[in-house]
């Protein structure tokens, strides 16, 4: 199952650049190139929201490479743990975004 995250930012242009840079690095780490798709942005109430869908090759690569870290996250299922891991990863790269699992 592809995981889709909804990302909210107050600084779309800067955070989008940082997210793409962080994901390029992640793709290199797990050899999961061209592994995600971003939706068109939607501005609301001073925030910009967009979705990020992970393709199986990247999602599985991240899950396998970082399995020891993912098990430490609190969550009801693997998708929640994955979303929290990605949120922390983006934060470590300077992105101040809010992330939740998209329905």
TIRORO-670399 format. One record per residue (C-alpha): residue in one letter; chain; x, y, z. Coordinates in steps of 0.05 Angstrom, whole numbers, plus 5000, padded with zeros to 4 digits. Each point is the difference from the previous one (the first is absolute). Layout:
BEGIN
<r resn="A" chain="A" x="X" y="Y" z="Z"/>
...
END
This chain:
BEGIN
<r resn="X" chain="A" x="5000" y="5000" z="5000"/>
<r resn="X" chain="A" x="5027" y="5068" z="4981"/>
<r resn="X" chain="A" x="5004" y="5048" z="5058"/>
<r resn="X" chain="A" x="4973" y="5070" z="4986"/>
<r resn="X" chain="A" x="5019" y="5056" z="5047"/>
<r resn="X" chain="A" x="4967" y="5069" z="5004"/>
<r resn="X" chain="A" x="5052" y="5053" z="5013"/>
<r resn="X" chain="A" x="4984" y="5070" z="5026"/>
<r resn="X" chain="A" x="5049" y="5058" z="4998"/>
<r resn="X" chain="A" x="5000" y="5074" z="5012"/>
<r resn="X" chain="A" x="5059" y="5010" z="4954"/>
<r resn="X" chain="A" x="4985" y="4959" z="4938"/>
<r resn="X" chain="A" x="5057" y="5020" z="4953"/>
<r resn="X" chain="A" x="5056" y="4991" z="5051"/>
<r resn="X" chain="A" x="4971" y="4936" z="5031"/>
<r resn="X" chain="A" x="4987" y="4970" z="4931"/>
<r resn="X" chain="A" x="5073" y="5011" z="4981"/>
<r resn="X" chain="A" x="5023" y="4968" z="5066"/>
<r resn="X" chain="A" x="4952" y="4941" z="4992"/>
<r resn="X" chain="A" x="5024" y="4986" z="4929"/>
<r resn="X" chain="A" x="5072" y="5004" z="5024"/>
<r resn="X" chain="A" x="4987" y="4954" z="5059"/>
<r resn="X" chain="A" x="4962" y="4950" z="4956"/>
<r resn="X" chain="A" x="5056" y="5000" z="4949"/>
<r resn="X" chain="A" x="5048" y="4981" z="5056"/>
<r resn="X" chain="A" x="4952" y="4947" z="5026"/>
<r resn="X" chain="A" x="4992" y="4971" z="4930"/>
<r resn="X" chain="A" x="5075" y="4994" z="4994"/>
<r resn="X" chain="A" x="5005" y="4966" z="5068"/>
<r resn="X" chain="A" x="4949" y="4946" z="4983"/>
<r resn="X" chain="A" x="5008" y="4997" z="4923"/>
<r resn="X" chain="A" x="4927" y="5018" z="4991"/>
<r resn="X" chain="A" x="5004" y="5051" z="4945"/>
<r resn="X" chain="A" x="4938" y="5037" z="4975"/>
<r resn="X" chain="A" x="4964" y="4972" z="5060"/>
<r resn="X" chain="A" x="4949" y="5053" z="5018"/>
<r resn="X" chain="A" x="4949" y="5046" z="4968"/>
<r resn="X" chain="A" x="4978" y="5069" z="5024"/>
<r resn="X" chain="A" x="4931" y="5028" z="4989"/>
<r resn="X" chain="A" x="4983" y="5072" z="4982"/>
<r resn="X" chain="A" x="5002" y="5047" z="5060"/>
<r resn="X" chain="A" x="4937" y="5027" z="5031"/>
<r resn="X" chain="A" x="5005" y="5064" z="5042"/>
<r resn="X" chain="A" x="4953" y="5006" z="5061"/>
<r resn="X" chain="A" x="5002" y="5047" z="5059"/>
<r resn="X" chain="A" x="5073" y="5020" z="4992"/>
<r resn="X" chain="A" x="5022" y="4928" z="4990"/>
<r resn="X" chain="A" x="5014" y="4962" z="4936"/>
<r resn="X" chain="A" x="4980" y="4927" z="4997"/>
<r resn="X" chain="A" x="5022" y="4947" z="4951"/>
<r resn="X" chain="A" x="5003" y="4924" z="4998"/>
<r resn="X" chain="A" x="5061" y="4955" z="4992"/>
<r resn="X" chain="A" x="4988" y="4929" z="4976"/>
<r resn="X" chain="A" x="5056" y="4950" z="5010"/>
<r resn="X" chain="A" x="5010" y="4948" z="4947"/>
<r resn="X" chain="A" x="5013" y="4929" z="5024"/>
<r resn="X" chain="A" x="5074" y="4999" z="4980"/>
<r resn="X" chain="A" x="5017" y="5060" z="5044"/>
<r resn="X" chain="A" x="4951" y="4983" z="5056"/>
<r resn="X" chain="A" x="5027" y="4929" z="5006"/>
<r resn="X" chain="A" x="5072" y="5024" z="4996"/>
<r resn="X" chain="A" x="4989" y="5049" z="5057"/>
<r resn="X" chain="A" x="4963" y="4948" z="5041"/>
<r resn="X" chain="A" x="5056" y="4949" z="4991"/>
<r resn="X" chain="A" x="5059" y="5047" z="5010"/>
<r resn="X" chain="A" x="4971" y="5035" z="5061"/>
<r resn="X" chain="A" x="4961" y="4942" z="5031"/>
<r resn="X" chain="A" x="5038" y="5006" z="5066"/>
<r resn="X" chain="A" x="4979" y="5073" z="5005"/>
<r resn="X" chain="A" x="4928" y="4990" z="4978"/>
<r resn="X" chain="A" x="4985" y="4949" z="5054"/>
<r resn="X" chain="A" x="5016" y="5052" z="5053"/>
<r resn="X" chain="A" x="4944" y="5048" z="4977"/>
<r resn="X" chain="A" x="4933" y="5000" z="5035"/>
<r resn="X" chain="A" x="4942" y="4986" z="4954"/>
<r resn="X" chain="A" x="4941" y="4954" z="4987"/>
<r resn="X" chain="A" x="5028" y="4973" z="4935"/>
<r resn="X" chain="A" x="5059" y="5002" z="4953"/>
<r resn="X" chain="A" x="4973" y="5059" z="4960"/>
<r resn="X" chain="A" x="4997" y="5044" z="5063"/>
<r resn="X" chain="A" x="5071" y="4981" z="5020"/>
<r resn="X" chain="A" x="5023" y="5014" z="4929"/>
<r resn="X" chain="A" x="4967" y="5069" z="5000"/>
<r resn="X" chain="A" x="5033" y="5018" z="5067"/>
<r resn="X" chain="A" x="5067" y="4977" z="4974"/>
<r resn="X" chain="A" x="4993" y="5042" z="4937"/>
<r resn="X" chain="A" x="4978" y="5060" z="5042"/>
<r resn="X" chain="A" x="5062" y="4994" z="5043"/>
<r resn="X" chain="A" x="5044" y="4989" z="4939"/>
<r resn="X" chain="A" x="4974" y="5064" z="4968"/>
<r resn="X" chain="A" x="5008" y="5038" z="5066"/>
<r resn="X" chain="A" x="5073" y="4978" z="5003"/>
<r resn="X" chain="A" x="5009" y="5029" z="4930"/>
<r resn="X" chain="A" x="4972" y="5068" z="5021"/>
<r resn="X" chain="A" x="4928" y="4991" z="4976"/>
<r resn="X" chain="A" x="4948" y="5027" z="5048"/>
<r resn="X" chain="A" x="4940" y="4963" z="4974"/>
<r resn="X" chain="A" x="4941" y="4963" z="5030"/>
<r resn="X" chain="A" x="4987" y="4931" z="4973"/>
<r resn="X" chain="A" x="4941" y="4953" z="5006"/>
<r resn="X" chain="A" x="4977" y="4937" z="4964"/>
<r resn="X" chain="A" x="4952" y="5017" z="4945"/>
<r resn="X" chain="A" x="4935" y="4960" z="4994"/>
END
